[in-house]
Structures are given as C-alpha cells and as structure tokens.
Amino acid sequence: MEASIRPCYCYVLMCADGTLYTGWTYDLEARLAAHNAGRGARYTRSRRPVRLAYWETQASPSAALRREAELRRLSRAQKLSLISGQSANGGPPSANPDNMRLDQP
C-alpha cells in the first residue's frame, strides 16, 4: 500500500501595511483564512487583512522549509520582483496551471 503524499506550499503574503510575510503550509486556503482571522503568525495579526501574493508547490515539508528559508533571505526588492514575475495563475512562471489551482486538494 502506497502512502499518499500531501503537497506543501511556500507562500508570500502582502500585509495591509505593505510588508511581506513568508511561510509554508499544507493548505493555502486554510492558512490564508487563519492569517486573516488573527490565528496565523503573530507578525500578521496586527497587519490584517493579508492577501496571497505568491506561492509555490513543494514536494515535502523539508523542501518547503528549505524554500521558505531561501525566500526569507531575499531582499524586499527581490521578493517583489519574484511576485511580479509570476504567471497569471498565481504560481511561478514555469508552473503547470493545472497543478497550481487553489481549489484543488
């Protein structure tokens, strides 16, 4: 019996005050709702509402943590460039649109 592998996501939020927040999760929709309900990171609680500005799919939690660390090391200008360079579907430019839809499990 093969175990089901849950996809992980790295994401960047744009906060109401214009700052950026980076994190990772198994469920983007639930995590965004948690941030906007004040149950997310302490950083975002006083900066609501937040909106999802960028996200990537990762194969495992360890890959997501590594990528989150990489994204956190980027300067604000680099993050904004990454955000503005992504494809219209919300993910990275090279992403398969069918794999990047938020309404998929």
MOPE-V907720 format. One record per residue. SS is DSSP state (hx for helix, st for strand, lp for the rest). PHI is phi in whole degrees, -180 to 180 (NA if undefined). Layout:
SS	PHI
SS	PHI
//
This chain:
lp	NA
lp	-91
lp	-75
lp	-78
lp	-102
lp	-83
lp	-71
st	-117
st	-132
st	-100
st	-145
st	-126
st	-103
st	-101
lp	-84
lp	-60
lp	-87
lp	90
lp	-80
st	-113
st	-126
st	-116
st	-157
st	-142
st	-161
lp	-89
lp	-135
hx	-62
hx	-63
hx	-66
hx	-68
hx	-63
hx	-62
hx	-63
hx	-59
hx	-73
lp	-92
lp	85
lp	-104
lp	-88
lp	-66
hx	-56
hx	-58
hx	-84
hx	-57
lp	-96
lp	-124
lp	-85
lp	-78
lp	-113
st	-131
st	-74
st	-101
st	-160
st	-157
st	-137
st	-88
st	-124
lp	-77
lp	-154
hx	-58
hx	-66
hx	-66
hx	-65
hx	-64
hx	-63
hx	-68
hx	-59
hx	-61
hx	-62
hx	-65
hx	-64
hx	-75
lp	-68
lp	-72
hx	-58
hx	-61
hx	-66
hx	-64
hx	-64
hx	-65
hx	-61
hx	-63
hx	-73
lp	-90
lp	-77
lp	-75
lp	-64
lp	-82
lp	100
lp	-104
lp	-63
lp	-56
lp	-91
lp	-72
lp	-76
hx	-56
hx	-68
hx	-89
lp	-109
lp	-74
lp	-71
lp	-86
lp	-91
lp	-69
//
